[in-house]
Amino acid sequence: MKVAIGSDHGGLKLREEIKSLMDEMNIEYQDFGCECDTSVDYPDYGLPVAEKVASGEFDRGILICGTGIGMSIAANKVKGIRCALVHDTFSAKATRQHNDSNVLAMGERVIGPGLAREIAELWLKTEFEGGRHEKRIAKITEYEG
């Protein structure tokens, strides 16, 4: 698995936690920034990560900002992206099993590093169940054209 990861200024610390987790899990990743703690625009980091996943260059993406909301909105504008904003472990597992989410968004100002690591690990390990869920994903793909 190859993961693209990025954050704005509001997600710097949590991004480092998740990179450390992926190192421990031996997951290949590329960090798309940002590298500053001054205010930046989340689409400048969320869109490139989403585009890399949509193109197939990366299998999944992880985006972090203050709330996760801005990143998830931006990522979901990219055709082929199913970005889920997640702040609990139940949703992390369900969005992979049922929605085949390919981008995870989290908010550093919403959850702490311990829970974020649990969410990311579960999301990275969980596979799509397929079956009855496939037709639902196909409807989204068809709508996107």
C-alpha positions as CSV (number, residue, x, y, z in Angstrom):
1,M,0.0,0.0,0.0
2,K,1.2,3.5,-0.9
3,V,-0.3,6.5,1.0
4,A,-0.3,10.2,0.2
5,I,-0.5,12.4,3.3
6,G,-0.9,16.1,3.7
7,S,-2.1,18.8,6.1
8,D,-2.5,22.5,6.5
9,H,-1.0,24.4,9.4
10,G,-3.8,23.1,11.7
11,G,-2.8,19.5,11.2
12,L,1.0,19.6,11.5
13,K,1.4,17.7,14.8
14,L,-1.2,15.1,14.0
15,R,0.3,14.5,10.5
16,E,3.7,13.7,12.2
17,E,1.9,11.2,14.5
18,I,0.3,9.4,11.6
19,K,3.6,9.3,9.6
20,S,5.2,7.7,12.7
21,L,2.4,5.1,12.7
22,M,2.9,4.3,9.0
23,D,6.6,3.9,9.7
24,E,5.8,1.4,12.4
25,M,3.3,-0.4,10.1
26,N,5.9,-0.4,7.2
27,I,3.6,1.5,5.0
28,E,5.1,3.5,2.2
29,Y,4.0,7.1,2.1
30,Q,4.8,10.5,0.6
31,D,4.2,13.7,2.6
32,F,2.7,16.5,0.6
33,G,3.1,19.2,3.3
34,C,2.6,21.8,4.6
35,E,5.9,22.6,6.3
36,C,4.9,25.8,8.2
37,D,2.8,26.8,11.2
38,T,1.6,30.0,9.6
39,S,-1.8,30.1,8.0
40,V,-2.1,28.4,4.6
41,D,-5.1,27.3,2.4
42,Y,-6.2,23.7,2.9
43,P,-7.1,23.2,-0.7
44,D,-3.5,23.7,-1.7
45,Y,-2.6,20.5,0.2
46,G,-5.9,18.5,0.1
47,L,-6.4,18.7,-3.7
48,P,-2.9,17.4,-4.7
49,V,-3.3,14.4,-2.3
50,A,-6.7,13.6,-3.6
51,E,-5.5,13.9,-7.2
52,K,-2.6,11.5,-6.6
53,V,-5.1,9.0,-5.2
54,A,-7.6,9.5,-8.0
55,S,-4.9,9.0,-10.6
56,G,-3.9,5.6,-9.0
57,E,-0.4,6.8,-8.2
58,F,-1.3,6.2,-4.5
59,D,-3.7,3.7,-3.1
60,R,-5.0,5.9,-0.3
61,G,-4.7,9.4,1.2
62,I,-4.8,10.9,4.6
63,L,-5.6,14.6,5.1
64,I,-5.5,16.6,8.3
65,C,-6.6,20.1,9.2
66,G,-8.0,21.8,12.2
67,T,-11.4,20.1,12.0
68,G,-11.0,17.8,9.0
69,I,-14.0,19.5,7.4
70,G,-12.2,21.7,4.9
71,M,-9.9,18.9,3.7
72,S,-12.8,16.5,3.3
73,I,-14.8,19.0,1.3
74,A,-11.8,19.8,-1.0
75,A,-10.9,16.2,-1.5
76,N,-14.4,15.1,-2.4
77,K,-14.4,17.6,-5.3
78,V,-11.9,15.3,-7.1
79,K,-13.6,12.7,-9.3
80,G,-13.0,9.2,-7.9
81,I,-12.4,10.3,-4.4
82,R,-14.5,9.0,-1.5
83,C,-13.1,11.0,1.4
84,A,-14.5,10.3,4.9
85,L,-14.2,12.7,7.8
86,V,-13.7,10.4,10.8
87,H,-13.3,11.0,14.5
88,D,-14.2,7.6,15.9
89,T,-13.1,4.0,15.3
90,F,-16.5,2.6,14.4
91,S,-16.8,5.0,11.5
92,A,-13.2,4.4,10.4
93,K,-13.9,0.7,10.0
94,A,-17.4,1.2,8.5
95,T,-16.2,3.7,5.9
96,R,-13.7,1.2,4.6
97,Q,-16.0,-1.8,4.7
98,H,-19.1,-0.2,3.3
99,N,-17.9,2.9,1.4
100,D,-14.5,1.9,0.1
101,S,-13.2,5.3,1.2
102,N,-9.9,6.0,-0.3
103,V,-9.1,9.2,1.6
104,L,-9.3,9.7,5.4
105,A,-9.8,13.2,6.9
106,M,-9.3,14.0,10.5
107,G,-9.2,17.2,12.6
108,E,-6.3,17.9,14.9
109,R,-8.4,20.3,17.0
110,V,-11.1,17.7,17.4
111,I,-9.2,14.5,18.4
112,G,-6.0,13.7,20.2
113,P,-3.0,11.8,18.8
114,G,-3.9,8.5,20.5
115,L,-7.3,8.3,19.0
116,A,-6.1,9.5,15.7
117,R,-3.5,6.7,15.6
118,E,-6.2,4.2,16.4
119,I,-8.5,5.5,13.7
120,A,-5.7,5.6,11.0
121,E,-4.4,2.2,11.9
122,L,-7.9,0.6,11.7
123,W,-8.7,2.5,8.5
124,L,-5.4,1.4,6.9
125,K,-5.9,-2.2,7.9
126,T,-9.6,-2.6,6.9
127,E,-10.6,-3.9,3.5
128,F,-13.7,-3.1,1.5
129,E,-16.4,-5.8,1.9
130,G,-17.7,-5.5,-1.6
131,G,-21.0,-7.5,-2.1
132,R,-24.1,-5.4,-1.6
133,H,-21.9,-2.3,-1.2
134,E,-20.4,-2.5,-4.7
135,K,-23.6,-1.4,-6.4
136,R,-23.7,1.7,-4.2
137,I,-20.2,2.7,-5.0
138,A,-21.0,2.0,-8.7
139,K,-23.9,4.5,-8.5
140,I,-21.5,7.2,-7.3
141,T,-19.0,6.4,-9.9
142,E,-21.7,6.5,-12.6
143,Y,-22.9,9.9,-11.3
144,E,-19.4,11.3,-11.6
145,G,-19.4,10.3,-15.2
